[in-house]
Each structure stands twice: as structure tokens, then as C-alpha cells.
């Protein structure tokens, strides 16, 4: 058991030395990238979409999934979460120049 813990510790230190990040930081980034890809697919926008494009795609999607038009509130919440996630990414990386 001690050997396993030692190997895991050495592996984590080696990864930190090679990439500059701890393993759990890399996993978190991977999950965020997957969430962003799902959000882009839901809204139908590309990786290079601007904030205005994201908002317009969200509005178009809402016209189809609104509860008054046969959609559900869960779909509306998913669309709003996707919009917020992608807009937060744009805020985080800054405008493209």
C-alpha cells in the first residue's frame, strides 16, 4: 500500500514538473472543455462565436423550446446555462483582437 501511495505521489510530482499543473487541475480543465462543447452544440455556435452570436443563438433556441410552445422548463434552463457558460468563457479569455 505504501508503494502505491509513493508511486501516485511521484506520478503527480512528475506531471506537475512536465506540465506545470497538478493532475486534478488538468481533469477540471477537461471537464470544462466537455461542458463548453456540449453548450456550443446545444446553441449551435462554433468555437469562435462572439457574445452577440451566443445571445442570438440562445434567443432562436428559446423560440423553439419555450414551455408555451411545447418545450419544457428544463430545456429553457439548459439553454440559459449553456449561454451563461459560453459568455463566461468569453469574459474569461477576453475579446479577440
KENUVEX-801985 format. One record per atom (N, C-alpha, C, CB): residue in one letter; chain; atom name; x negated, y negated, z. Coordinates in steps of 0.2 Angstrom, whole numbers, plus 5000, padded with zeros to 4 digits. Glycine has a CB too. Layout:
# residues N
a A CA X Y Z;
...
This chain:
# residues 97
x A N 4996 5006 5000;
x A CA 5000 5000 5000;
x A C 4996 4994 5000;
x A CB 5005 5000 5006;
x A N 4990 4994 5004;
x A CA 4986 4988 5004;
x A C 4982 4987 4997;
x A CB 4980 4989 5010;
x A N 4981 4993 4994;
x A CA 4978 4992 4987;
x A C 4983 4988 4982;
x A CB 4976 4999 4985;
x A N 4989 4990 4983;
x A CA 4994 4987 4978;
x A C 4995 4980 4980;
x A CB 5001 4991 4979;
x A N 4995 4978 4986;
x A CA 4995 4971 4988;
x A C 4989 4967 4985;
x A CB 4996 4970 4995;
x A N 4983 4970 4986;
x A CA 4977 4967 4984;
x A C 4977 4966 4976;
x A CB 4971 4971 4986;
x A N 4979 4971 4973;
x A CA 4980 4971 4965;
x A C 4984 4965 4963;
x A CB 4982 4978 4962;
x A N 4990 4965 4966;
x A CA 4995 4960 4965;
x A C 4992 4953 4966;
x A CB 5002 4961 4969;
x A N 4989 4952 4972;
x A CA 4986 4946 4973;
x A C 4980 4944 4968;
x A CB 4983 4946 4980;
x A N 4976 4949 4966;
x A CA 4971 4947 4962;
x A C 4974 4946 4955;
x A CB 4966 4953 4961;
x A N 4979 4949 4953;
x A CA 4983 4948 4947;
x A C 4985 4941 4946;
x A CB 4988 4953 4945;
x A N 4989 4939 4952;
x A CA 4992 4932 4952;
x A C 4986 4927 4952;
x A CB 4996 4931 4959;
x A N 4980 4928 4955;
x A CA 4975 4923 4955;
x A C 4972 4923 4948;
x A CB 4970 4925 4960;
x A N 4971 4929 4945;
x A CA 4969 4929 4938;
x A C 4973 4925 4933;
x A CB 4968 4936 4936;
x A N 4980 4926 4934;
x A CA 4984 4922 4929;
x A C 4984 4915 4931;
x A CB 4991 4925 4931;
x A N 4983 4913 4937;
x A CA 4983 4906 4939;
x A C 4976 4903 4936;
x A CB 4983 4905 4947;
x A N 4971 4907 4936;
x A CA 4965 4904 4933;
x A C 4965 4904 4925;
x A CB 4959 4909 4935;
x A N 4969 4908 4922;
x A CA 4969 4908 4915;
x A C 4974 4903 4912;
x A CB 4971 4915 4912;
x A N 4980 4902 4916;
x A CA 4985 4898 4913;
x A C 4986 4892 4917;
x A CB 4991 4902 4913;
x A N 4983 4891 4923;
x A CA 4984 4885 4927;
x A C 4991 4885 4931;
x A CB 4984 4879 4923;
x A N 4995 4891 4930;
x A CA 5001 4891 4933;
x A C 5002 4898 4937;
x A CB 5007 4890 4928;
x A N 5006 4898 4942;
x A CA 5007 4904 4946;
x A C 5012 4909 4942;
x A CB 5010 4903 4953;
x A N 5012 4915 4942;
x A CA 5017 4919 4939;
x A C 5024 4917 4939;
x A CB 5016 4927 4941;
x A N 5026 4915 4945;
x A CA 5033 4913 4946;
x A C 5035 4907 4943;
x A CB 5035 4913 4954;
x A N 5030 4902 4942;
x A CA 5031 4896 4938;
x A C 5032 4898 4930;
x A CB 5025 4892 4938;
x A N 5029 4903 4928;
x A CA 5030 4905 4921;
x A C 5036 4908 4920;
x A CB 5024 4910 4919;
x A N 5039 4912 4925;
x A CA 5045 4915 4924;
x A C 5051 4910 4924;
x A CB 5046 4920 4930;
x A N 5050 4905 4928;
x A CA 5055 4900 4929;
x A C 5056 4896 4922;
x A CB 5053 4895 4935;
x A N 5050 4895 4919;
x A CA 5050 4891 4913;
x A C 5053 4896 4907;
x A CB 5043 4890 4910;
x A N 5052 4902 4908;
x A CA 5055 4907 4903;
x A C 5063 4907 4904;
x A CB 5052 4914 4904;
x A N 5065 4907 4910;
x A CA 5072 4907 4911;
x A C 5075 4900 4908;
x A CB 5074 4908 4919;
x A N 5072 4895 4910;
x A CA 5074 4888 4907;
x A C 5075 4888 4900;
x A CB 5070 4883 4910;
x A N 5070 4891 4896;
x A CA 5070 4891 4889;
x A C 5075 4895 4886;
x A CB 5063 4894 4886;
x A N 5077 4901 4890;
x A CA 5083 4905 4888;
x A C 5089 4901 4889;
x A CB 5083 4912 4892;
x A N 5090 4898 4894;
x A CA 5096 4894 4896;
x A C 5097 4888 4890;
x A CB 5096 4891 4903;
x A N 5091 4885 4889;
x A CA 5092 4880 4884;
x A C 5094 4883 4877;
x A CB 5085 4876 4883;
x A N 5091 4889 4875;
x A CA 5093 4892 4869;
x A C 5100 4893 4868;
x A CB 5088 4898 4867;
x A N 5103 4896 4874;
x A CA 5110 4898 4874;
x A C 5114 4891 4874;
x A CB 5112 4901 4881;
x A N 5112 4886 4877;
x A CA 5116 4880 4877;
x A C 5116 4877 4869;
x A CB 5113 4874 4881;
x A N 5110 4877 4866;
x A CA 5109 4875 4859;
x A C 5114 4879 4855;
x A CB 5102 4875 4856;
x A N 5114 4885 4856;
x A CA 5118 4890 4852;
x A C 5126 4888 4853;
x A CB 5117 4897 4853;
x A N 5128 4887 4859;
x A CA 5135 4885 4861;
x A C 5137 4879 4857;
x A CB 5136 4885 4868;
x A N 5133 4874 4858;
x A CA 5134 4867 4855;
x A C 5133 4867 4847;
x A CB 5131 4862 4858;
x A N 5129 4872 4845;
x A CA 5127 4872 4838;
x A C 5122 4866 4836;
x A CB 5134 4871 4834;
x A N 5118 4865 4840;
x A CA 5112 4860 4838;
x A C 5106 4863 4838;
x A CB 5113 4854 4843;
x A N 5101 4860 4835;
x A CA 5094 4863 4834;
x A C 5090 4860 4840;
x A CB 5091 4861 4827;
x A N 5084 4863 4840;
x A CA 5079 4861 4845;
x A C 5077 4853 4844;
x A CB 5072 4865 4844;
x A N 5078 4850 4838;
x A CA 5076 4843 4838;
x A C 5082 4839 4838;
x A CB 5072 4842 4831;
x A N 5087 4841 4841;
x A CA 5093 4837 4842;
x A C 5092 4831 4846;
x A CB 5099 4841 4844;
x A N 5094 4825 4844;
x A CA 5094 4819 4849;
x A C 5100 4819 4853;
x A CB 5094 4813 4844;
x A N 5100 4815 4858;
x A CA 5105 4814 4863;
x A C 5112 4813 4860;
x A CB 5104 4809 4868;
x A N 5112 4809 4855;
x A CA 5118 4807 4851;
x A C 5121 4813 4848;
x A CB 5117 4801 4846;
x A N 5116 4817 4845;
x A CA 5118 4823 4841;
x A C 5122 4828 4846;
x A CB 5113 4827 4838;
x A N 5119 4829 4852;
x A CA 5121 4833 4858;
x A C 5128 4831 4860;
x A CB 5116 4834 4864;
x A N 5129 4825 4861;
x A CA 5135 4822 4863;
x A C 5141 4823 4858;
x A CB 5135 4814 4865;
x A N 5139 4822 4852;
x A CA 5144 4823 4846;
x A C 5146 4830 4846;
x A CB 5141 4820 4840;
x A N 5141 4835 4846;
x A CA 5142 4842 4846;
x A C 5147 4844 4851;
x A CB 5136 4846 4846;
x A N 5146 4841 4857;
x A CA 5150 4843 4863;
x A C 5157 4840 4862;
x A CB 5147 4839 4869;
x A N 5158 4834 4859;
x A CA 5165 4832 4858;
x A C 5168 4836 4853;
x A CB 5164 4825 4855;
x A N 5165 4838 4848;
x A CA 5168 4843 4842;
x A C 5170 4849 4846;
x A CB 5163 4844 4837;
x A N 5165 4852 4850;
x A CA 5167 4858 4853;
x A C 5173 4858 4858;
x A CB 5161 4861 4857;
x A N 5173 4852 4861;
x A CA 5179 4851 4866;
x A C 5186 4851 4862;
x A CB 5178 4845 4870;
x A N 5186 4848 4856;
x A CA 5192 4848 4852;
x A C 5195 4855 4851;
x A CB 5191 4844 4846;
x A N 5190 4860 4851;
x A CA 5192 4867 4849;
x A C 5194 4871 4855;
x A CB 5187 4870 4845;
x A N 5190 4869 4861;
x A CA 5191 4874 4867;
x A C 5195 4871 4873;
x A CB 5184 4876 4869;
x A N 5198 4865 4871;
x A CA 5201 4861 4877;
x A C 5207 4866 4879;
x A CB 5204 4854 4875;
x A N 5209 4866 4885;
x A CA 5215 4870 4888;
x A C 5221 4868 4884;
x A CB 5215 4869 4895;
x A N 5222 4862 4882;
x A CA 5228 4860 4879;
x A C 5229 4863 4872;
x A CB 5229 4852 4879;
x A N 5223 4865 4869;
x A CA 5223 4868 4863;
x A C 5222 4876 4863;
x A CB 5218 4865 4858;
x A N 5223 4879 4868;
x A CA 5222 4886 4869;
x A C 5216 4889 4872;
x A CB 5223 4889 4862;
x A N 5211 4884 4873;
x A CA 5205 4886 4877;
x A C 5206 4887 4884;
x A CB 5200 4881 4875;
x A N 5200 4887 4888;
x A CA 5201 4888 4895;
x A C 5196 4883 4898;
x A CB 5199 4896 4897;
x A N 5198 4882 4905;
x A CA 5194 4878 4908;
x A C 5186 4880 4909;
x A CB 5197 4876 4915;
x A N 5186 4887 4909;
x A CA 5179 4890 4910;
x A C 5175 4888 4904;
x A CB 5179 4897 4910;
x A N 5178 4888 4898;
x A CA 5174 4886 4892;
x A C 5173 4879 4892;
x A CB 5179 4888 4885;
x A N 5177 4875 4894;
x A CA 5175 4867 4895;
x A C 5170 4866 4900;
x A CB 5182 4863 4897;
x A N 5169 4870 4905;
x A CA 5164 4869 4910;
x A C 5157 4872 4907;
x A CB 5166 4873 4916;
x A N 5158 4877 4903;
x A CA 5152 4880 4900;
x A C 5149 4875 4895;
x A CB 5153 4886 4896;
x A N 5153 4871 4891;
x A CA 5151 4866 4886;
x A C 5148 4860 4890;
x A CB 5157 4864 4882;
x A N 5151 4858 4895;
x A CA 5149 4852 4899;
x A C 5142 4854 4902;
x A CB 5153 4850 4904;
x A N 5141 4860 4904;
x A CA 5135 4862 4907;
x A C 5129 4863 4902;
x A CB 5135 4869 4911;
x A N 5131 4865 4896;
x A CA 5126 4865 4890;
x A C 5124 4858 4888;
x A CB 5129 4869 4884;
x A N 5129 4854 4888;
x A CA 5127 4847 4886;
x A C 5123 4844 4891;
x A CB 5134 4843 4886;
x A N 5124 4845 4898;
x A CA 5120 4842 4903;
x A C 5113 4845 4903;
x A CB 5124 4843 4910;
x A N 5113 4851 4902;
x A CA 5106 4854 4902;
x A C 5102 4852 4896;
x A CB 5107 4862 4901;
x A N 5105 4851 4890;
x A CA 5101 4848 4885;
x A C 5099 4841 4886;
x A CB 5104 4849 4878;
x A N 5104 4837 4888;
x A CA 5102 4830 4889;
x A C 5097 4829 4895;
x A CB 5109 4826 4891;
x A N 5097 4833 4900;
x A CA 5092 4833 4905;
x A C 5085 4835 4902;
x A CB 5093 4838 4911;
x A N 5085 4839 4897;
x A CA 5079 4841 4894;
x A C 5076 4835 4890;
x A CB 5079 4847 4889;
x A N 5080 4832 4887;
x A CA 5078 4826 4883;
x A C 5075 4820 4888;
x A CB 5084 4823 4879;
x A N 5079 4819 4893;
x A CA 5076 4815 4898;
x A C 5070 4817 4901;
x A CB 5081 4814 4904;
x A N 5069 4823 4902;
x A CA 5063 4826 4905;
x A C 5057 4825 4900;
x A CB 5063 4833 4907;
x A N 5058 4827 4894;
x A CA 5052 4826 4889;
x A C 5051 4819 4886;
x A CB 5053 4831 4884;
x A N 5056 4815 4887;
x A CA 5056 4808 4884;
x A C 5058 4808 4877;
x A CB 5049 4806 4885;
x A N 5059 4802 4874;
x A CA 5061 4801 4867;
x A C 5055 4803 4863;
x A CB 5064 4794 4866;
x A N 5057 4806 4857;
x A CA 5052 4807 4852;
x A C 5050 4801 4848;
x A CB 5054 4813 4847;
x A N 5044 4800 4847;
x A CA 5042 4794 4844;
x A C 5038 4795 4838;
x A CB 5038 4789 4848;
